Amino acid sequence: MKKFYSLAFGLLGCGLIAAQPANDDCSGAISIPVNADSSCTVTYQGVFDGTETPNPVADDVCSANHNDIWFEFAAVAETCQVSVDPYYYAIGMAVFSGECGGLTQLGCNAGTVNLSGLTIGETYKIMLYYIEDSPIVSPLPLGFTLCVHANNSVVIDDMSFTDTDLANTLLMNSECIGISNIVVQGNTAGEQSVGVFYAGEGNFPFEAGLVMSTGLLQNIPGPTNYFFSSPLPSSGSDADLAALNAAQGSTGQLYDTSSIAFDFVPLIPQLSFDFLFASNEYGIFQCYYADIFAFLLTDLETGEVTNLAVVPGTTTPISVTTIRDTAYNSACTSVNAEYFGEYYLENITAPINMRGGTVPITAQANVVPGHQYHIKMAIADYLDQAMDSAIFLSSASFDIGTLQSEFYNIISSGGNQLCNGSSTMLSIPYVEGFTYQWNYNGEPVEGATGNMLSADQAGEYSVDISSPYSPCVGVQLFSLEFVITDENIQAITLPPLTTPVTTTGTADFDLAAVQAQALAALPLGFSISFFATAADAQAGVNPLPATYTVPGPAEYTVYTRLQNDATGCYVIGEVALYATITSGVNNNTFAAFSCYPNPATDAITLTNGTTITQVELYNLLGQKQLSQQTDATTVTLPVTALAKGVYLLKVYSGSESQAVRFIKE
């Protein structure tokens, strides 16, 4: 207690301290400044010294003729919060609209009054009163700090929500998920502990969602009322929570249970939502009072039960004793302190009426789309009904799937390009009970009512999905589209390559030159590679080097892979390689044959011991470039017009022929 009063009088000593104010009644109200934001940067500091007198107001239901003093402020926003500190059950407050003598009370409380529907520029009256018969007596003189600021408190929606409304608050980002068997505990006549909250103008981490408390919802808005409690006489223990608590060694009685439970069918393979646990047990009672809550997820098809309200990375249920910070009670050590968020006790702009709370935590679990699940979310007081606790669940994060989720895409086993008559398997995730109809170019495919379809033609494919769950029974919910194109690539014919065996006994084939000339004749975006085996060519692995060396002499076959790099379509071909001992001369008819110069720029001369009767010239694509009838042992061929590259000369002498490689520079 000494620490508290030293703080109170410290406030008096660090700012402008007014003498006993001459504002003992409404007409003498002192005008105080207003903070435009949720901070209390600008405040009024004053003192109760016992000389004040009561000034009853006809519309006042709070002060009970206690000694009072008066203030006023001009509204700068439609909502605001009026706070006094420290109050500790000793200072009460009432706020009025209107003029002295005709006041209308807008609200009253100990410590804080939250106001809404104000008229900007209008003046409002504040009456502070000293509670002489407070259960915790604060001796006079008693200093105080008064602050008017933007409302930082969460807002509790006071509408009457049905159990279905409350469940749908969580599921606002999901659709057609088959929710049923909704049960809410804690909302009875005169008692409401499960409801809807909004962040309001403050800095609460969740914009909106569902709140469950072990006390009355009306006491949730901040700031913290120190030891605030509001028991729920109509609500007792809970068997599931008691079992969890017992497993942690806490076997005491549970009270004031609030819960919501329902069955649902997820549409995606993971359930997740964000939550925050807060409690007035934090601080002075955090060492022993394990107010507890749980999110119990049951797979109704397997019977498996999982508690999702656990310390991240563990199976430890979250409670006051499993997430705490010794900074706020040195009698016990910190436990998982990295998950403790805010301690609000001495913060008059606290958004909730709780002494402390965790950081936002994500609950998550793997689920099977189409399975039916039951979830029960519950919270209870431990050992007594004092010190409320609450769970805040963010509706924006609660996700059990929509058909617009990334999970619902058409997947093609072979991409969206059919190559040379291939096919691909189209599929979407299967959800039990859903119906499917595949379409091709806008027309239903007969019998295609599963979640997979084999596609072997180019065109536009789509699948219509319908749900069996209320409120979407039989309604087409979603249609996914997938476009497939096709391409047929023709293999190119490459003439045989002949290379003499060197003195080392090997032959070197210049595949780079063949590749360059082949690409020159192909459209842009194509590539060609060479492989030792057909399997490597199909897989596109282990391509041959630019110079391919073979042990000769012999005939070899290499495989080509001609590919459209943009679409990935390809075709496999073959090319023969001849490694010869005679530098390309394969019989006595051409024993004296020569071709020079080679390489050449303008012309080549062919000579032979027998008459040359015909000469043909081919590029490496097998396309004939020249054909000439001759009747001589020496023939000169002009090559100026040829593009640079490797060519194949086929020389005839009667019925005999010889292939010779020629390079044009």
C-alpha positions as CSV (number, residue, x, y, z in Angstrom):
1,M,0.0,0.0,0.0
2,K,2.9,2.3,0.7
3,K,4.1,2.0,-2.8
4,F,0.7,3.1,-4.1
5,Y,0.5,6.2,-2.0
6,S,4.1,7.3,-2.7
7,L,3.1,7.1,-6.3
8,A,0.0,9.2,-5.7
9,F,1.8,12.0,-3.9
10,G,4.7,11.8,-6.4
11,L,2.3,12.8,-9.0
12,L,1.4,15.9,-6.9
13,G,5.0,16.8,-6.8
14,C,5.9,16.6,-10.5
15,G,3.4,18.9,-12.1
16,L,1.2,21.9,-11.5
17,I,-0.7,21.4,-8.3
18,A,-3.9,23.4,-7.9
19,A,-4.7,24.6,-4.4
20,Q,-8.1,23.6,-3.0
21,P,-10.2,24.2,-6.0
22,A,-13.0,26.8,-6.0
23,N,-15.1,24.2,-7.9
24,D,-17.2,22.8,-5.1
25,D,-20.3,23.0,-7.2
26,C,-21.3,22.8,-10.9
27,S,-21.3,26.5,-11.5
28,G,-17.6,26.7,-10.5
29,A,-16.5,23.8,-12.8
30,I,-12.9,24.2,-13.9
31,S,-12.2,23.8,-17.6
32,I,-9.6,21.1,-18.3
33,P,-7.7,20.3,-21.5
34,V,-8.5,17.4,-23.8
35,N,-6.0,15.0,-25.5
36,A,-6.8,14.4,-29.1
37,D,-5.3,10.9,-29.0
38,S,-5.5,8.0,-26.5
39,S,-2.5,9.3,-24.5
40,C,-2.7,11.4,-21.3
41,T,0.0,13.8,-22.3
42,V,-2.0,16.7,-20.9
43,T,-3.7,16.2,-17.5
44,Y,-5.2,18.2,-14.6
45,Q,-3.7,17.5,-11.2
46,G,-5.7,18.2,-8.0
47,V,-6.4,17.2,-4.5
48,F,-9.3,16.2,-2.2
49,D,-8.6,17.7,1.2
50,G,-11.9,17.2,3.1
51,T,-13.3,20.7,2.7
52,E,-15.6,19.7,-0.2
53,T,-19.3,19.4,0.2
54,P,-22.0,17.3,-1.5
55,N,-23.9,18.9,-4.4
56,P,-26.7,16.5,-5.3
57,V,-27.8,16.2,-9.0
58,A,-31.3,15.0,-9.7
59,D,-30.1,12.7,-12.5
60,D,-27.1,11.3,-10.6
61,V,-27.3,7.6,-9.6
62,C,-23.7,7.2,-8.4
63,S,-22.4,9.8,-6.0
64,A,-24.8,9.1,-3.1
65,N,-24.2,12.6,-1.8
66,H,-20.5,12.2,-1.3
67,N,-18.3,15.3,-1.2
68,D,-17.6,16.4,-4.8
69,I,-15.7,18.8,-7.0
70,W,-16.5,19.8,-10.6
71,F,-14.8,20.1,-13.9
72,E,-15.8,20.6,-17.6
73,F,-14.4,19.9,-21.0
74,A,-15.3,20.7,-24.7
75,A,-15.6,17.5,-26.8
76,V,-13.1,17.2,-29.7
77,A,-14.4,13.9,-30.9
78,E,-17.6,11.9,-30.8
79,T,-16.1,9.3,-28.4
80,C,-13.8,9.8,-25.5
81,Q,-12.7,8.5,-22.1
82,V,-12.5,10.3,-18.8
83,S,-10.0,8.8,-16.4
84,V,-8.9,9.6,-12.8
85,D,-5.9,8.1,-11.1
86,P,-5.4,6.9,-8.5
87,Y,-8.9,5.9,-7.5
88,Y,-8.5,2.6,-5.7
89,Y,-12.1,2.6,-4.7
90,A,-11.8,6.0,-3.2
91,I,-12.6,8.4,-6.0
92,G,-15.8,8.0,-8.1
93,M,-16.8,10.0,-11.2
94,A,-20.0,10.9,-13.1
95,V,-20.2,12.7,-16.4
96,F,-23.1,14.9,-17.5
97,S,-24.4,16.8,-20.6
98,G,-26.4,20.0,-20.4
99,E,-26.3,23.0,-18.1
100,C,-26.0,23.2,-14.3
101,G,-29.5,22.8,-12.9
102,G,-30.6,20.6,-15.8
103,L,-27.9,18.0,-16.2
104,T,-28.3,14.5,-17.8
105,Q,-26.0,11.8,-16.6
106,L,-24.1,10.1,-19.4
107,G,-22.2,7.6,-17.3
108,C,-20.6,7.0,-13.9
109,N,-17.9,4.7,-12.6
110,A,-14.9,4.4,-10.3
111,G,-11.9,5.4,-12.3
112,T,-13.1,5.6,-15.9
113,V,-16.1,6.6,-17.9
114,N,-16.3,5.8,-21.6
115,L,-18.4,8.2,-23.6
116,S,-19.9,8.0,-27.1
117,G,-22.3,10.0,-29.2
118,L,-20.7,13.3,-28.1
119,T,-21.3,16.5,-30.0
120,I,-17.9,18.1,-31.0
121,G,-17.6,21.5,-29.5
122,E,-20.2,20.9,-26.8
123,T,-19.3,21.3,-23.1
124,Y,-19.7,18.4,-20.7
125,K,-19.5,18.3,-16.9
126,I,-17.4,16.0,-14.7
127,M,-18.2,15.4,-11.0
128,L,-15.5,13.7,-9.0
129,Y,-16.5,12.6,-5.5
130,Y,-14.6,11.2,-2.5
131,I,-16.0,7.9,-1.2
132,E,-15.6,8.2,2.5
133,D,-17.1,4.7,3.1
134,S,-14.9,2.9,0.6
135,P,-14.0,-0.6,1.7
136,I,-10.3,0.4,1.2
137,V,-10.0,3.8,3.0
138,S,-7.7,6.3,1.4
139,P,-6.8,9.1,4.0
140,L,-7.0,12.8,3.1
141,P,-5.5,14.8,1.6
142,L,-5.7,12.6,-1.6
143,G,-4.1,13.8,-4.8
144,F,-5.4,12.8,-8.2
145,T,-4.7,13.2,-11.9
146,L,-7.7,13.8,-14.2
147,C,-7.4,13.1,-17.9
148,V,-9.8,13.4,-20.9
149,H,-8.6,11.5,-24.0
150,A,-9.6,9.6,-27.0
151,N,-11.3,6.3,-26.0
152,N,-8.6,3.7,-26.0
153,S,-10.9,1.1,-24.5
154,V,-12.3,-1.9,-26.4
155,V,-16.0,-1.6,-27.1
156,I,-18.5,-4.4,-26.1
157,D,-21.4,-4.7,-28.5
158,D,-24.5,-4.6,-26.2
159,M,-26.8,-6.1,-28.9
160,S,-28.5,-9.3,-28.0
161,F,-26.8,-12.0,-30.0
162,T,-28.1,-15.5,-30.5
163,D,-25.8,-18.4,-30.1
164,T,-25.6,-18.7,-33.9
165,D,-24.7,-15.0,-34.2
166,L,-21.8,-15.5,-31.8
167,A,-20.5,-18.5,-33.6
168,N,-20.7,-16.7,-36.9
169,T,-18.7,-13.8,-35.4
170,L,-15.8,-16.2,-35.4
171,L,-16.5,-17.7,-38.8
172,M,-17.0,-14.4,-40.7
173,N,-14.2,-15.2,-43.1
174,S,-15.5,-18.7,-43.9
175,E,-18.5,-19.8,-45.9
176,C,-20.7,-22.9,-46.4
177,I,-18.8,-24.8,-43.7
178,G,-21.7,-26.7,-42.2
179,I,-21.8,-25.3,-38.7
180,S,-24.2,-27.0,-36.3
181,N,-24.8,-28.0,-32.7
182,I,-23.9,-24.5,-31.3
183,V,-23.9,-24.4,-27.5
184,V,-23.0,-21.2,-25.4
185,Q,-22.5,-21.3,-21.7
186,G,-22.4,-18.1,-19.6
187,N,-25.2,-16.1,-21.2
188,T,-28.3,-16.1,-19.0
189,A,-30.9,-13.5,-18.0
190,G,-29.0,-10.7,-16.4
191,E,-25.6,-12.3,-17.0
192,Q,-23.7,-12.1,-20.2
193,S,-20.1,-13.3,-20.4
194,V,-19.8,-14.3,-24.0
195,G,-20.1,-11.6,-26.6
196,V,-18.7,-9.4,-29.4
197,F,-16.0,-6.8,-29.0
198,Y,-14.5,-4.1,-31.2
199,A,-11.1,-2.4,-30.8
200,G,-12.7,1.1,-31.0
201,E,-10.3,4.0,-31.3
202,G,-7.6,2.4,-29.2
203,N,-4.6,0.2,-29.8
204,F,-5.9,-3.2,-28.9
205,P,-4.3,-5.8,-31.2
206,F,-7.5,-7.3,-32.6
207,E,-10.0,-5.1,-34.5
208,A,-13.0,-7.3,-33.6
209,G,-14.0,-10.7,-32.5
210,L,-15.5,-12.8,-29.7
211,V,-14.7,-12.4,-26.0
212,M,-15.4,-14.9,-23.3
213,S,-15.0,-13.8,-19.7
214,T,-15.3,-15.3,-16.2
215,G,-17.2,-12.1,-15.3
216,L,-19.7,-9.8,-16.8
217,L,-19.0,-8.4,-20.3
218,Q,-19.9,-4.9,-19.2
219,N,-16.8,-4.9,-17.1
220,I,-14.4,-5.8,-19.9
221,P,-13.7,-2.2,-21.2
222,G,-10.6,-0.6,-19.8
223,P,-8.8,0.8,-17.9
224,T,-8.0,-1.7,-15.1
225,N,-10.1,-1.5,-12.0
226,Y,-7.3,-3.0,-9.9
227,F,-9.0,-6.1,-8.2
228,F,-12.1,-6.1,-10.3
229,S,-14.4,-9.2,-10.0
230,S,-17.9,-9.9,-11.2
231,P,-18.9,-13.5,-10.4
232,L,-21.3,-15.5,-12.6
233,P,-23.8,-17.1,-10.1
234,S,-25.4,-19.1,-12.8
235,S,-22.2,-20.7,-14.1
236,G,-20.1,-23.3,-12.3
237,S,-17.3,-25.7,-13.2
238,D,-16.4,-27.5,-16.4
239,A,-15.3,-31.2,-16.5
240,D,-13.0,-30.8,-19.5
241,L,-11.2,-27.8,-18.0
242,A,-10.9,-29.5,-14.7
243,A,-9.2,-32.5,-16.3
244,L,-6.7,-30.3,-18.0
245,N,-6.0,-28.4,-14.8
246,A,-5.6,-31.6,-12.9
247,A,-3.0,-32.8,-15.4
248,Q,-1.0,-29.7,-14.6
249,G,-1.2,-30.4,-10.9
250,S,-4.0,-27.9,-10.1
251,T,-6.9,-29.9,-8.6
252,G,-8.9,-27.1,-7.0
253,Q,-12.5,-26.1,-7.8
254,L,-13.3,-24.1,-11.0
255,Y,-16.0,-21.4,-11.1
256,D,-17.6,-19.0,-13.6
257,T,-17.2,-21.0,-16.7
258,S,-17.9,-19.4,-20.1
259,S,-17.8,-21.4,-23.3
260,I,-18.9,-21.7,-26.9
261,A,-18.9,-25.0,-28.8
262,F,-20.1,-26.1,-32.2
263,D,-19.6,-28.7,-35.0
264,F,-18.1,-27.7,-38.3
265,V,-16.6,-29.1,-41.5
266,P,-13.3,-27.5,-42.6
267,L,-12.6,-26.8,-46.3
268,I,-8.8,-26.5,-46.0
269,P,-6.2,-28.7,-44.3
270,Q,-5.3,-26.4,-41.5
271,L,-7.4,-24.6,-38.8
272,S,-6.0,-21.5,-37.3
273,F,-7.0,-18.4,-35.3
274,D,-5.4,-15.7,-33.2
275,F,-6.3,-15.1,-29.5
276,L,-5.2,-13.2,-26.4
277,F,-5.6,-14.3,-22.8
278,A,-5.9,-11.7,-20.1
279,S,-6.5,-11.9,-16.4
280,N,-6.8,-9.8,-13.2
281,E,-4.9,-12.6,-11.5
282,Y,-1.7,-11.3,-13.1
283,G,0.6,-9.5,-10.7
284,I,-0.3,-10.2,-7.0
285,F,-2.0,-13.6,-7.6
286,Q,-0.1,-14.9,-10.6
287,C,2.0,-17.4,-8.6
288,Y,-0.9,-19.7,-7.5
289,Y,-4.2,-18.9,-9.2
290,A,-4.3,-20.9,-12.4
291,D,-7.4,-19.4,-14.1
292,I,-7.5,-21.6,-17.2
293,F,-9.0,-21.9,-20.7
294,A,-8.9,-24.4,-23.5
295,F,-9.7,-24.8,-27.2
296,L,-10.6,-28.5,-27.5
297,L,-10.8,-29.8,-31.1
298,T,-12.3,-33.2,-31.6
299,D,-12.3,-35.1,-34.9
300,L,-15.7,-36.7,-34.8
301,E,-14.7,-39.4,-37.3
302,T,-11.6,-40.6,-35.3
303,G,-12.4,-39.4,-31.8
304,E,-9.0,-37.7,-31.5
305,V,-9.1,-34.6,-29.1
306,T,-6.4,-31.9,-29.2
307,N,-6.1,-28.8,-27.0
308,L,-5.1,-25.9,-29.2
309,A,-4.7,-23.4,-26.3
310,V,-1.2,-24.3,-25.5
311,V,2.1,-22.5,-25.0
312,P,3.6,-22.3,-28.5
313,G,5.9,-25.3,-29.3
314,T,4.6,-27.3,-26.2
315,T,1.6,-29.2,-25.0
316,T,1.3,-27.1,-21.9
317,P,-2.1,-25.5,-21.4
318,I,-2.0,-21.7,-21.2
319,S,-3.0,-20.2,-17.8
320,V,-1.9,-17.4,-15.5
321,T,0.8,-19.8,-14.0
322,T,2.2,-21.0,-17.3
323,I,2.7,-17.6,-18.8
324,R,3.8,-15.0,-16.3
325,D,6.6,-12.4,-15.8
326,T,8.4,-12.2,-12.4
327,A,8.7,-8.4,-13.0
328,Y,5.2,-8.1,-11.7
329,N,5.5,-10.5,-8.7
330,S,8.9,-11.5,-7.5
331,A,7.5,-14.2,-5.3
332,C,7.6,-16.7,-8.2
333,T,9.9,-17.1,-11.2
334,S,9.0,-16.2,-14.8
335,V,7.4,-18.9,-16.9
336,N,7.3,-18.5,-20.7
337,A,7.7,-14.7,-20.2
338,E,8.3,-14.1,-23.9
339,Y,4.6,-14.7,-24.4
340,F,3.5,-12.2,-21.7
341,G,2.4,-9.0,-23.3
342,E,1.1,-6.0,-21.3
343,Y,0.8,-5.2,-17.6
344,Y,-2.0,-2.6,-17.3
345,L,-2.3,-2.0,-13.6
346,E,-1.0,1.6,-13.5
347,N,-2.1,2.6,-17.1
348,I,-5.2,4.7,-17.1
349,T,-5.4,4.4,-20.9
350,A,-5.5,0.5,-20.8
351,P,-7.9,-0.9,-23.4
352,I,-9.2,-3.7,-21.2
353,N,-10.1,-4.0,-17.5
354,M,-7.5,-6.7,-16.9
355,R,-4.3,-6.4,-14.9
356,G,-2.3,-8.2,-17.6
357,G,-2.4,-10.3,-20.7
358,T,-0.4,-12.4,-23.2
359,V,0.8,-11.3,-26.6
360,P,-1.4,-12.4,-29.5
361,I,-0.9,-16.2,-30.0
362,T,-2.0,-18.3,-32.9
363,A,-3.8,-21.6,-32.3
364,Q,-3.5,-24.0,-35.2
365,A,-4.1,-27.7,-36.1
366,N,-3.9,-29.9,-39.1
367,V,-7.4,-31.1,-40.1
368,V,-8.9,-33.2,-42.9
369,P,-11.1,-31.3,-45.3
370,G,-14.5,-32.8,-45.3
371,H,-14.2,-34.4,-41.8
372,Q,-16.7,-33.3,-39.2
373,Y,-15.1,-31.6,-36.2
374,H,-16.3,-30.3,-32.8
375,I,-14.6,-27.4,-31.1
376,K,-15.2,-26.2,-27.6
377,M,-13.6,-23.0,-26.4
378,A,-13.9,-22.5,-22.6
379,I,-12.5,-20.4,-19.7
380,A,-13.0,-20.6,-15.9
381,D,-11.9,-19.1,-12.6
382,Y,-9.7,-21.2,-10.4
383,L,-10.2,-21.7,-6.6
384,D,-12.6,-18.7,-6.2
385,Q,-14.8,-16.4,-8.1
386,A,-12.6,-13.4,-7.6
387,M,-10.4,-11.7,-10.3
388,D,-12.0,-12.1,-13.7
389,S,-10.1,-13.5,-16.7
390,A,-11.0,-13.4,-20.4
391,I,-10.2,-14.7,-23.9
392,F,-10.3,-12.4,-26.9
393,L,-10.5,-14.3,-30.3
394,S,-9.9,-12.3,-33.5
395,S,-12.6,-12.9,-36.0
396,A,-10.4,-11.7,-38.8
397,S,-8.0,-14.6,-38.2
398,F,-10.4,-17.5,-37.7
399,D,-9.9,-19.5,-40.8
400,I,-11.4,-22.9,-41.6
401,G,-11.5,-22.3,-45.3
402,T,-13.3,-20.8,-48.2
403,L,-13.5,-22.0,-51.7
404,Q,-11.5,-18.9,-52.6
405,S,-8.6,-20.3,-50.6
406,E,-5.3,-21.0,-52.4
407,F,-6.0,-24.6,-51.4
408,Y,-8.7,-24.7,-54.1
409,N,-6.7,-24.5,-57.4
410,I,-6.8,-26.9,-60.3
411,I,-3.5,-28.8,-60.4
412,S,-2.2,-30.3,-63.6
413,S,0.3,-33.1,-63.4
414,G,1.8,-32.1,-66.7
415,G,1.5,-28.3,-66.6
416,N,-0.7,-26.5,-69.1
417,Q,1.1,-27.5,-72.2
418,L,0.3,-30.8,-74.1
419,C,3.3,-31.9,-76.2
420,N,3.1,-34.2,-79.2
421,G,-0.1,-36.0,-78.2
422,S,0.5,-36.3,-74.5
423,S,-2.1,-36.0,-71.7
424,T,-2.2,-34.5,-68.2
425,M,-4.2,-35.2,-65.0
426,L,-6.3,-32.3,-63.7
427,S,-7.3,-32.4,-60.0
428,I,-8.6,-30.3,-57.2
429,P,-8.7,-31.2,-53.4
430,Y,-11.4,-33.6,-52.5
431,V,-13.9,-32.6,-49.8
432,E,-16.3,-35.3,-48.6
433,G,-19.9,-34.4,-49.5
434,F,-19.1,-31.8,-52.2
435,T,-20.2,-32.5,-55.8
436,Y,-18.1,-31.7,-58.9
437,Q,-18.8,-31.3,-62.6
438,W,-16.0,-30.9,-65.1
439,N,-16.5,-29.0,-68.3
440,Y,-14.6,-28.8,-71.6
441,N,-15.0,-25.6,-73.7
442,G,-18.1,-24.7,-71.7
443,E,-19.8,-28.1,-72.1
444,P,-20.2,-30.7,-69.3
445,V,-18.0,-33.7,-69.7
446,E,-20.2,-36.8,-69.3
447,G,-19.4,-38.8,-66.2
448,A,-16.7,-36.3,-65.0
449,T,-18.1,-35.8,-61.5
450,G,-15.1,-36.5,-59.4
451,N,-12.3,-34.3,-58.3
452,M,-9.9,-35.5,-61.1
453,L,-10.1,-35.4,-64.9
454,S,-7.6,-36.7,-67.6
455,A,-7.1,-34.1,-70.3
456,D,-5.6,-35.0,-73.7
457,Q,-6.9,-32.0,-75.8
458,A,-6.1,-28.4,-75.9
459,G,-8.9,-26.1,-74.7
460,E,-10.6,-24.5,-71.7
461,Y,-11.4,-26.8,-68.8
462,S,-13.4,-25.8,-65.7
463,V,-15.0,-27.5,-62.7
464,D,-18.1,-26.4,-60.8
465,I,-18.2,-27.2,-57.1
466,S,-21.4,-27.4,-55.0
467,S,-21.8,-27.7,-51.3
468,P,-24.1,-30.0,-49.3
469,Y,-23.9,-27.7,-46.2
470,S,-26.4,-25.0,-45.0
471,P,-26.9,-22.3,-46.1
472,C,-25.4,-23.4,-49.5
473,V,-27.1,-26.7,-50.1
474,G,-27.0,-27.6,-53.8
475,V,-25.7,-24.1,-54.7
476,Q,-22.8,-23.8,-57.1
477,L,-20.3,-22.1,-55.0
478,F,-17.2,-21.8,-57.2
479,S,-16.0,-22.5,-60.7
480,L,-12.3,-23.0,-61.4
481,E,-10.9,-22.6,-64.9
482,F,-7.7,-24.0,-66.5
483,V,-6.6,-23.5,-70.1
484,I,-4.4,-26.1,-71.9
485,T,-2.6,-25.5,-75.2
486,D,-0.8,-28.1,-77.3
487,E,2.2,-28.2,-79.6
488,N,3.7,-30.8,-82.1
489,I,7.4,-30.4,-82.8
490,Q,8.8,-32.2,-85.8
491,A,12.1,-33.9,-85.5
492,I,14.9,-32.6,-87.8
493,T,17.0,-34.9,-89.9
494,L,20.8,-34.5,-89.4
495,P,23.1,-36.2,-92.0
496,P,25.7,-38.6,-90.8
497,L,28.9,-37.1,-89.5
498,T,32.3,-38.6,-90.6
499,T,35.5,-37.9,-88.8
500,P,38.9,-39.7,-89.3
501,V,40.5,-41.5,-86.5
502,T,43.6,-39.7,-85.3
503,T,47.0,-41.2,-84.6
504,T,45.9,-41.7,-80.9
505,G,43.2,-44.1,-82.1
506,T,40.3,-41.8,-81.2
507,A,38.0,-39.6,-83.3
508,D,36.7,-36.1,-82.3
509,F,33.3,-35.0,-83.5
510,D,32.6,-31.3,-83.5
511,L,29.0,-31.3,-82.1
512,A,29.2,-27.5,-81.4
513,A,29.5,-26.8,-85.1
514,V,26.5,-29.1,-85.8
515,Q,24.5,-27.5,-83.1
516,A,25.2,-23.9,-84.4
517,Q,24.2,-24.7,-87.9
518,A,21.0,-26.5,-86.7
519,L,20.0,-23.5,-84.6
520,A,20.6,-21.1,-87.5
521,A,17.8,-22.9,-89.3
522,L,15.3,-23.0,-86.3
523,P,13.1,-20.3,-84.9
524,L,14.3,-18.4,-81.9
525,G,13.6,-20.0,-78.6
526,F,14.6,-23.5,-79.6
527,S,17.6,-25.4,-78.3
528,I,19.2,-28.7,-79.4
529,S,21.4,-30.9,-77.3
530,F,23.2,-34.2,-77.9
531,F,23.1,-37.3,-75.6
532,A,24.8,-40.7,-75.6
533,T,21.6,-42.6,-74.7
534,A,17.9,-42.2,-75.5
535,A,17.1,-42.2,-71.8
536,D,19.4,-39.3,-71.1
537,A,17.8,-37.4,-74.0
538,Q,14.3,-38.0,-72.7
539,A,15.3,-36.9,-69.2
540,G,17.4,-34.0,-70.5
541,V,20.4,-35.0,-68.4
542,N,24.1,-35.6,-69.1
543,P,24.4,-33.7,-72.4
544,L,27.5,-34.5,-74.5
545,P,30.3,-31.9,-74.7
546,A,30.9,-29.6,-77.7
547,T,33.7,-32.0,-78.8
548,Y,32.7,-35.6,-78.5
549,T,35.6,-38.0,-78.5
550,V,35.0,-41.7,-79.4
551,P,37.3,-44.7,-79.6
552,G,37.4,-45.6,-83.3
553,P,37.0,-46.7,-85.9
554,A,33.3,-47.6,-85.6
555,E,29.8,-46.4,-86.2
556,Y,28.1,-44.6,-83.3
557,T,24.6,-43.2,-82.7
558,V,24.0,-40.1,-80.6
559,Y,20.5,-38.7,-79.7
560,T,19.3,-35.2,-80.2
561,R,16.7,-33.3,-78.0
562,L,15.1,-30.5,-79.9
563,Q,13.2,-28.4,-77.4
564,N,10.9,-25.3,-77.4
565,D,12.3,-23.6,-74.3
566,A,9.3,-21.5,-73.8
567,T,6.8,-24.4,-73.6
568,G,9.1,-27.2,-72.6
569,C,7.9,-29.4,-75.5
570,Y,10.6,-31.5,-77.2
571,V,11.2,-34.3,-79.7
572,I,14.0,-36.9,-79.7
573,G,16.0,-37.7,-82.8
574,E,19.1,-39.6,-83.8
575,V,22.3,-38.9,-85.8
576,A,24.9,-41.4,-87.0
577,L,28.6,-40.8,-86.4
578,Y,31.3,-42.6,-88.5
579,A,34.9,-42.7,-87.2
580,T,37.0,-43.9,-90.2
581,I,40.7,-44.8,-90.7
582,T,40.9,-43.3,-94.2
583,S,39.9,-39.7,-93.3
584,G,36.5,-40.2,-95.0
585,V,37.7,-42.5,-97.9
586,N,35.8,-45.8,-97.6
587,N,36.9,-47.8,-100.8
588,N,39.5,-47.9,-103.6
589,T,37.3,-45.8,-106.0
590,F,38.2,-42.8,-103.9
591,A,41.6,-43.8,-102.7
592,A,43.2,-40.8,-104.4
593,F,40.3,-38.4,-103.6
594,S,41.1,-35.0,-102.1
595,C,39.2,-31.8,-101.2
596,Y,41.0,-28.5,-100.8
597,P,41.2,-26.0,-99.4
598,N,39.1,-27.2,-96.4
599,P,38.0,-25.0,-94.7
600,A,37.4,-22.7,-97.7
601,T,36.0,-19.3,-98.4
602,D,35.4,-18.9,-102.1
603,A,35.7,-22.3,-103.8
604,I,36.8,-25.8,-103.2
605,T,38.6,-28.2,-105.6
606,L,37.8,-31.9,-105.7
607,T,40.2,-34.3,-107.3
608,N,40.0,-38.1,-107.7
609,G,41.8,-40.9,-109.5
610,T,38.6,-41.9,-111.2
611,T,36.0,-39.7,-112.9
612,I,33.7,-37.6,-110.6
613,T,30.2,-37.9,-112.1
614,Q,28.1,-35.9,-109.6
615,V,28.5,-33.7,-106.5
616,E,25.8,-32.9,-103.9
617,L,26.1,-30.5,-101.0
618,Y,23.9,-30.7,-97.8
619,N,23.7,-28.6,-94.7
620,L,23.5,-30.4,-91.3
621,L,19.7,-30.3,-91.4
622,G,19.8,-32.6,-94.3
623,Q,18.7,-29.8,-96.7
624,K,20.3,-30.0,-100.2
625,Q,22.2,-26.8,-101.0
626,L,23.8,-27.8,-104.4
627,S,23.7,-30.6,-107.0
628,Q,26.0,-30.7,-110.1
629,Q,26.6,-33.2,-112.8
630,T,30.3,-33.6,-113.8
631,D,32.6,-35.7,-116.0
632,A,36.1,-35.0,-114.8
633,T,38.7,-36.0,-112.3
634,T,39.0,-32.4,-111.1
635,V,36.0,-30.3,-110.2
636,T,35.9,-26.8,-108.8
637,L,32.8,-25.7,-106.8
638,P,32.0,-22.1,-105.9
639,V,31.0,-21.7,-102.2
640,T,31.0,-18.0,-101.8
641,A,27.2,-17.9,-101.5
642,L,27.1,-20.5,-98.7
643,A,26.6,-19.4,-95.1
644,K,29.4,-20.2,-92.7
645,G,29.2,-23.6,-91.1
646,V,29.7,-27.3,-91.6
647,Y,28.5,-29.1,-94.7
648,L,28.4,-32.6,-96.1
649,L,29.8,-33.2,-99.6
650,K,28.5,-36.4,-101.3
651,V,30.7,-37.2,-104.2
652,Y,29.8,-39.9,-106.8
653,S,31.9,-41.8,-109.2
654,G,29.5,-44.0,-111.2
655,S,27.6,-46.0,-108.7
656,E,30.1,-45.5,-105.9
657,S,29.8,-42.5,-103.5
658,Q,31.7,-40.9,-100.6
659,A,30.7,-38.4,-97.9
660,V,33.2,-35.8,-96.9
661,R,32.8,-33.0,-94.3
662,F,33.5,-29.5,-95.6
663,I,33.7,-26.3,-93.5
664,K,32.8,-22.9,-95.0
665,E,34.5,-19.9,-93.4
